[in-house]
């Protein structure tokens, strides 16, 4: 599969390799974010709990 990014196209032989290379990492718990994450002021978190743990306010998880 090929996955376009801002600067180039990446080619992977499986989905898990693409996730490993391209998924953002939660800045609190360090898990790779697959699916819906939370971006606050340019910082990525896996969910509202981790964002609030880092002092971000006004974050609501959409479950």
Secondary structure, DSSP 8 states (H G I E B T S, - for coil): -EEE-SS-EEE-SSHHHHHHHHS-B-TTT--B--S--EEETTEEESSHHHHHHTT--S-----
